[in-house]
Amino acid sequence: MSRHLPSTVPPGGSPAQPWNRQRLRSNNEWLLLELLRTGGPSSRAQLARDTGLSKPTVSAALAALELAGLAREAGRFVPERGRTAVLYEPDPTAGHVLGVDIGRARLRVAVADLAGRIVARRDIPNKGRTANAVADAVVAAARETTTEAGLAAAEIVHAVIGTPGVWDEQRRGVRYATSLPGWGRPGLFDRIGEGLETGVTVANDANLAALGEFTLGAGRGSRMFAYLLIGTGLGVGVLKDGELLSGAHGAAGEVGLVPLPARPDGTPGGTIEEAAAADAVVRTALELGMGGPLTAKEVFDAARSGDPLAIEAVHREAGQLAYAVAVLSALLDPDLVVLGGGIGGSADLLLDPLERALQQLTPLRPKLAQSELGEEAVLLGAVATALETARPAVFARRTALADQ
């Protein structure tokens, strides 16, 4: 049975470019490499059947991919009848990427090969007290992780950094990163890029988590999927038919900025983020009479153990999150909302009261689910996004060198 064929246009190519023999050969090589990546190891004969290319053309393309270090033998297939066939696969060691998840409490860094396999990682507390200190800690952790993977900085093809806030390309900085004071200063990520010595893409952490969850977790198969990242801040990533919806200025899903109604005493209600992120859970628990100091995790752990004050704090948290989900439902009509992040990891306590609160707020109630990737979602989304840039870049670089 033939497989669905990936794009035949190689990196840097365009269907409108004039035909020439070298370009045709590059098309064939890219087509075969992508087919091996998406369909698994395959033989020359099977690749010829799947693509419609002649066996000599397939053999020549595979030889070129092997010479460029892009493909390799994966074993042999011994049929009941006929000749033994050599199987080929992409060589995942042809390049590596870096994924970074920057949060107020923790920094997570991972190095992955072109197959997406994590070969080294770091998960450390974020002890930086200034934006520069956090930036330097990211660079230091990335260098240590790269060294642990047995690589030099120059061998990292691309890096993707997940951060709270919205990237502003013109300012070269992020906006709305309220959980990281000073984080929006222009030039800060250029400082990180120089330290990493590779190309860097900066992306909203909730968007990356949504991509990771859609690809590898609870969002698989969803048509309109929203990921609600609840931790020290609150953000939303939205995918429609697998495509990220970022908005005209990259701020789609920033429901944490939505203001809440004024309190009964007339004081401002603040924003959804101020009412539903980790600090709000602690604040509510202390107001109810729980002894401090506390963390949000300790409040949820106490609720799980049956503490009535902690349970009440969790239920109030669910009520605030219900307001965020109601806003999302009215604007986007998602078929699924996944709870993730540090607080989303306690969805076992939140889902039932959240469902009840939604029933009081809106007739639009999407399916709710807990993240399957947990606190790895942003990091895995960053790696997956980095690979989208790295794979064609490695192909273009290695085939150019092989042609010299």
N, C-alpha and C positions, 0 to 999 in steps of 0.2 A: 504494500500500500504506500502510495506516495505521501510525503509530508507537505505541510504548508510551507511555501518558500518565503524566506525573508527578503528584504530589499536587495535588489541586484546592484544598487548604486553604491560604490565604495566611498569611504570617507573623503571628503573634499571634492567628490564628483557631482555631476549634475546630469540628468537625462538629456538636457539640451546641448551638452557639449558635443563637438563633432566626433565621429567615429575614428578610432585608430587602433592598430593591433595591440599596442601596449595597454590602452584603456580597456579594451575588451578582455584582455588577460586579467587585469586588475579586477574587473567586474566579476569574472568567474571565480577568482580566488576569494574575494569577499563573500560571494554567495555561498561557496562551499564552507568557509570558516563559520559563517553565521548558522548555516544548517547543522553543522557539527555541534555548535554551542547550544542551539535550541532543541535539537532532536537526539543528541547523544551520539556515542561512537558509531561509526558506520564504515562500510567497505567501499572500495572504488565502484564496484558494480551497483551497489545500492544507491550511491550518490548519483551515478549516471542515470539510473531509473527515476530518481526523485527530481532531478533537474532537467532532464532531457538533453544534457550534454553528452558528447561522445566519450567513450571510455578513454581514448588517448588524451582528450582535453582534460578530463578529470585527473588522470594520472599526472599530466604535466603541471596542473594547478596544485595538486597535493605535494608534488616534489618541490615546487617553488615555496609553498607554505612551510614545508619542513626546513628548507634551506634558510628561510627567514626566521626560524625559531618560533613560528606561530602555530604549527601543528606537529603532532608526534604520533607514533604508533601506540595504540591503546590495548593491543592484544590480538588474538586470532580467533576467528569463528570457524568451527569445524562442522560442516553440514553432514547430514546422513549420507548424502550423495554429492558428488562434485568435489571441487578443489577447495582447500583451506583458504580462507580470505583474511587478509590483514585488515584490522579495524583501525580507524584514525579518530583522533579527538583534538580539540584545541589545546595548546600547551599553556596551562594557567600561569606558569612562571614567566611568561613573556613580559609581564608588567605587573605593577602593584599600585594600589590606591590607599589613601588615608581617609578615614572617617573620624569626625570629631563631634562630640556632643558637649556643649558648654551650658552648665546650669549653675544656679547660685550655690548649691550645696556640693555638687560633684562635677568632675571633669572625666569624660570617657573618651578614649582614643583607641582606634583599631586599625591595623594594617591588613589588607586582604589581597589575594591574588586575583587574576582576571576571571576566575570561576566564582568569585565571591566568597571563597573560603577564608575565614579569619586565621591569620598565621601568627599574630601577636596582638596583645591589647593591654591597656592600662585603665584602671578605674580608681580614681584618687579623690580625696576631699578637695574642694575648692577653698583654699585658704587665703586667696588673694583679697586684700583689703582695698585695692585700687584697681582701676581698669588696666593700667599697665602691668600690675602684678599678675592679674589673671591672664592677660595676653602672654606674658613671659612663661607662666606656668603651662599654658597650652603648648607653646613651642618646646619647652623642656620635656613634657610628657610625650610629645610626638617624636622627638629625637630618640628618647629612650625606647619607645615602642619600635621604631624603625630599626634601631640597633639590635633589639631583641629578635627581630625577624631576620637578622643577618643581611640587612640591606644598607646601602648608602642613601643619603638624602636624594641624590640624583636619580635613583631607581624608582622613586615614587612619581608616578605619571601625573596624578591629579589628587587634590584634596578637597573634600566638602566639609564645611563647618556648619553645624546646626546651632542656632542661637535664638534666644527669645528676641522678639521684635521683628521689624520689617527692614530688609536691606534696601538702602537708597544708593543706587549706583552713582548718581550725580554727586552726592555728598561723600561717597566712599565711607559710609557708616550706616549704623542701624538706628531706626526710630522705634519708640514705644517699648524699649527694653527696661521696664520699670523695676524689675527684680534685680537688675545689675546696675547700680549707680555709676554714672560716667561711661557706660558701655556704648553710648551713641556718639562718642567723640569721633569726628572724621579722622581718617588715617590710622585708626587702631588696627583694623584688619589688614591694612597694608604692612604694618609692623609684623603681624603674625605671618603673612605671606612671605616676607623677606626672611623670617626666621626658619620657615619650612623649606625654603628654596625650591618651590614648585608652584604650579598654577593652583589657585584657590577659588572655589565658589562658596559664597556665603548664602545660607538658606534659613528660613524660619523653621524652628525646631518642630512645631506642630505639623507643618507641611511634610517634613521629612518623616516624622512618625507615621503620618497617614500613608505615605508611600510605602514605608516598611510594612505596615500592618496590612495594606491592600495586597502587597506582593507575597508576603510570607505568613500572615496571621489571620485574624478574624474577619478582615475586610474582603477576603477573596470572593470574587463573583458578584460583589455588590454593584449596582448600577449608579446609585448616588450615595456616597459613603462619607460620613463625617467622623473624624477622630477628635475627641475632646481631651486635650492634654491638661491635666490638673496636677499642679505641683506647687512650687513657690510662686508661679504665675498661672495664668489660664489662657490657653490658645486653642484654635481649631484649625485642622487641615481638612480640606474637602476635595474629593475626587469624583468626577463624573465619567463613567465608562472608562475608568483607569487613568484619566487625564486630570492633573492637578488644576484646580481653579484658584488662581492667585489674585485676580482682580486687576483693575487698571493700574494700581500703584503697589501691588504686592500685599495689600492689607486685607484681602478677603479672609473672613473667618476670625477677625480680631474682635470676637464678641466680648472678651474681657473688658473692653473699653466702653461697653454700653452702660449708661448710667441707670441706677435703680431709683425707684420712687423715693421721695423724702420719707423720713421716719415719722412716727406719730407726733414726736415733739417738734417737728418742723426742721430738724437738721438734715443736711444732704444725705442721701442714701448711699453715696459713693458709687463705685462701678461694680460690675459683676465679679471682676477679678479680685477686688478688695474684699468682697463678701464671700467668695467661694474658694480662694486659694488657701494654701497651708496655714498661713498666719491667721486667717479668719477662723479656722477650725480650733486652733489653740485659744484664740481670744474668746470664742463662744464657750469653750470648756471651762476656762477660768471664770467667766461671768456666771456660769451655772454652779460654781463652787468646787470644781476639781482643784486639787492642790498642785502648785507649780514648783519649779519650772517644768514645762511640758513641750513636747514636739507633737506634730500632727500624727506621726506614727504611733506614739504612745497613747494618744487619744483613741485611735482606732483599735489598738491592741487591747485597751481597757474595755472598749465596747464589745469586742469579740469575747472577752472574759465575763461579760454580763454586767459591767458597771452601769447603773441607770443614768448617771450624769453623762457619761461618755456616749451612751446610746442616744440620749437626747441631743447631744452635740452633733452626732453623725446624722440624725434625722434632720436637724436644721441645715446642715451642709447639703443634704439631698434636696431640700427645698430651694436653696439658692441655685444649685446646679439645674434643677428643673426649669428655672427661669431661663437659663442659658439654652437648654435644649428646646424650650418653647420658641425662643427667638429663631434658632436654627430651623426648626420645623416650619415656621411660617415663611421664612425666606427661601429655603432650599428644598423642602419636602424630601429629606433623605430617607432611604429605606432602612438604613442602619446607622446608629451612633455608637461608637466604641469608646469606652472610658479607659484612659491610659494615664501615664505619669505616676508620680509617687502616690498621690491620693487615689487615682484610678486603679491602682493595684489593690485597693480595698473594696473593689466593686461588689464583692460578695456581701458586704454590709450595706452598700449604697443602692443597689439595683431595685430592691423591693420598695423602700421608701421613696425613691426617685419616681418609680412607676406611679405610686399613689399620688405624689405631688403633681405629676403631669396631668393626671385625671382631673385635678381641680383647676388646672390652668388652661388647657387647650384640648380640642378634639383631635389635633394632629399629633399622633404619638407614634414615632418610629420604633422599630425594634432596637432594644438596648443590649449591649454585650460588653464583657470585660476583654481588655486587650490580651491577646495570646503572647505577645512579645514582651510585655511588661516594660521595664525600664530600659530594655535594649532597643526599643522601637526607633528612637531618634538615630542612634548609632547605626543600626542596620539600614535605615533609610538613607543616611549619609553615604554609606558604602555603596549601596545600589545606585545612587545618583552619580557618585564619582565614577563608577564603572561605565555609565552611559557616555561619559566624555573620554575615558581612558581607552576603551576597546578600539574605537576607530583611530585614535591618536597613535596607539601602538602599531596598528596595522599599517597606517600611512608611513610611520617612521621606519619600521622594519622592512617593508617591501621596497622603500626607496633605497635603503642601504644595500639590500640584496641585489638591486638593479645596477649598482655602481660597479 
